[in-house]
Amino acid sequence: MGTPAFAVPTLAALFDSGYDIAAVYTQPPRAAGRGMALRKSSVQIYAETANMEVHTPARLKGVDEQERFRALGADVAIVVAYGLILPKPILDAPRHGCLNLHPSLLPEWRGAAPISRAIMAGDTETGVCVMRMDEGLDTGPVCLVERVPIGPEETAGELHDRLASLGARLMIEALEALEALEQDKLNCRPQPEQGSYAEKITSAEARLNFRAPAHQVHDRIRGLSPHPGAWCEIALNGKPERIKILRATLVGQSGEPGTVLDDKLTIACGKGAIRFTEVQRAGKRPMTAEEFLRGVPVPKGTVLT
């Protein structure tokens, strides 16, 4: 049970390891892109390529849908970023319950955006957990944990890929332990009640505030790269244009917040400064700051909004 690209490595690992996948559940195709055509999820695309049975219910609260799931006779349900709440009849249907893969060190960063939130908060460590699901939001007992450092320049996209691969391996370990113990005694420890919540990223959060300290601006850029992308406005040809900032680095300069300090896109912050190193104009490909400046000079003294 999963939907985005983060879930695909786990599904692929289950398939490659020879597990009998009774069915794949994923969210229905959504309208996307300029033409708003219906687009299948990453999980559905992979599952159909591998000739797996795919179900795309909009919700799981109906009795008919719950009975359809129960009739699969699954030993265990593997849930990775599915995006739908699982009612108790769904949680209770598999013989060994539902195991969830979550990309944080629970109980920290429960919820929808744990990878971005960890980076934006300046965390230097995160990880993945295999958790036995209950009716709460990422509150079930934790069975396996793998901790990893967050690199000082690592983006959310890079960490996403690293944790997706690591999580796939961890989930296979959990299933192997479940099989070896036979009596469903996978050792899962209750979580502390207190933790932090990783709320969905809002569009307002993506706009950069150069009055913040440079390290916070840097962490926000990393945490929102490549999607949705932190942004600011730069006056191009006399008109403000929204520019996504995909990468930046900290530099030892200072000045009035938002002011361009040199000819290399170094921007003063509330404390310190950052230098943009990869940017993206609307409708264009990502490019280095050097490529951007060759086409659009941004002179020293320009004030960004």
C-alpha positions, -999 to 999 in steps of 0.1 A, spaced: 0 0 0 18 31 -13 16 59 -37 47 81 -45 82 74 -57 94 69 -21 73 37 -19 86 21 -52 120 7 -39 101 -12 -11 76 -27 -36 105 -36 -59 124 -52 -30 93 -73 -21 89 -83 -57 126 -91 -62 127 -111 -30 100 -134 -42 72 -125 -19 37 -134 -31 21 -99 -35 -16 -104 -32 -24 -69 -45 -11 -34 -47 -31 -6 -33 -24 30 -44 -42 63 -46 -63 69 -78 -48 87 -108 -48 125 -103 -51 154 -127 -17 170 -131 4 191 -155 -7 219 -178 -33 198 -195 -46 184 -162 -45 149 -177 -50 120 -152 -16 107 -140 -10 73 -124 10 71 -92 46 60 -93 36 28 -75 8 20 -99 31 25 -129 57 1 -114 31 -25 -103 14 -26 -137 48 -30 -154 53 -60 -132 18 -74 -139 6 -70 -103 -30 -67 -93 -37 -30 -86 -65 -14 -66 -71 24 -65 -99 31 -41 -106 67 -32 -113 57 4 -113 26 26 -142 34 49 -169 14 30 -178 -21 41 -176 -34 5 -140 -21 1 -130 -35 35 -144 -69 27 -126 -68 -6 -93 -62 12 -100 -89 39 -108 -114 11 -72 -112 -1 -62 -133 29 -29 -114 33 -4 -124 60 8 -88 63 2 -54 47 32 -33 39 24 5 40 47 31 26 35 67 21 0 55 10 -18 87 18 -51 72 30 -62 66 66 -65 29 73 -97 21 93 -95 -5 121 -111 -32 99 -83 -28 74 -56 -27 101 -70 -59 116 -75 -78 83 -40 -92 77 -29 -120 100 2 -101 112 -13 -67 109 1 -37 90 38 -27 89 46 9 80 79 24 68 83 60 80 113 82 71 121 97 105 133 87 140 100 82 156 84 98 177 101 128 160 85 141 128 54 121 126 32 131 97 33 141 61 66 158 55 93 143 78 122 146 54 117 183 45 109 192 81 140 175 95 163 194 71 144 227 76 148 224 113 186 220 109 186 184 122 219 166 116 205 131 119 174 112 108 166 76 98 138 52 89 116 31 111 95 0 105 64 4 127 34 -18 135 4 4 127 -23 14 151 -52 39 147 -30 69 155 -9 89 131 25 73 131 21 63 168 24 25 166 52 4 182 85 7 164 101 -27 153 133 -17 135 153 16 132 182 27 111 199 60 118 217 81 92 235 115 93 221 144 73 249 160 52 254 197 57 247 204 20 222 175 15 188 183 -1 155 168 6 155 151 -28 189 135 -21 179 124 14 145 111 1 163 87 -23 188 76 3 160 68 29 138 51 3 166 27 -6 175 21 31 139 17 41 133 -10 14 162 -31 29 149 -25 64 114 -37 55 128 -69 40 147 -74 73 114 -70 92 96 -96 71 125 -120 74 123 -116 112 85 -121 111 90 -154 91 118 -167 113 99 -162 145 67 -179 132 46 -168 161 44 -131 151 69 -120 178 86 -93 158 100 -72 187 82 -39 185 86 -13 213 59 13 222 67 49 212 68 77 237 36 98 235 54 130 230 71 138 197 71 163 169 47 166 139 58 171 103 30 192 88 25 194 50 46 221 34 25 252 25 32 275 -4 38 304 19 67 286 36 85 283 3 91 320 0 125 330 14 128 355 42 163 370 40 159 386 74 164 352 89 199 340 97 218 326 68 219 291 82 181 290 84 177 303 49 202 276 37 183 249 56 150 260 41 165 259 6 178 224 12 146 212 28 124 223 -1 147 212 -30 137 201 -55 100 202 -46 82 225 -41 114 247 -43 122 277 -21 118 309 -41 123 347 -42 116 374 -67 143 390 -89 136 419 -112 143 408 -147 138 432 -176 121 455 -152 96 430 -139 97 408 -108 101 371 -117 98 342 -93 130 322 -92 134 288 -75 165 283 -55 176 247 -55 210 249 -40 230 275 -20 261 276 2 269 296 33 295 324 28 313 347 53 299 380 42 273 404 56 251 433 45 215 446 45 192 416 43 181 408 7 209 428 -9 231 412 -36 267 416 -24 287 407 -55 284 394 -91 280 358 -79 245 359 -65 257 362 -29 227 375 -8 229 391 26 207 376 53 198 387 88 231 372 100 257 361 74 250 355 38 243 327 13 253 322 -23 229 307 -48 245 279 -67 216 263 -86 184 281 -96 154 276 -119 133 300 -138 96 293 -144 92 268 -173 130 264 -176 154 236 -166 175 239 -134 208 257 -141 239 268 -122 241 303 -110 269 310 -135 246 299 -164 217 320 -150 239 351 -147 252 348 -183 217 353 -195 204 376 -167 229 398 -150 219 406 -114 242 435 -104 257 442 -70 233 463 -49 202 447 -62 176 441 -35 157 408 -37 121 406 -24 
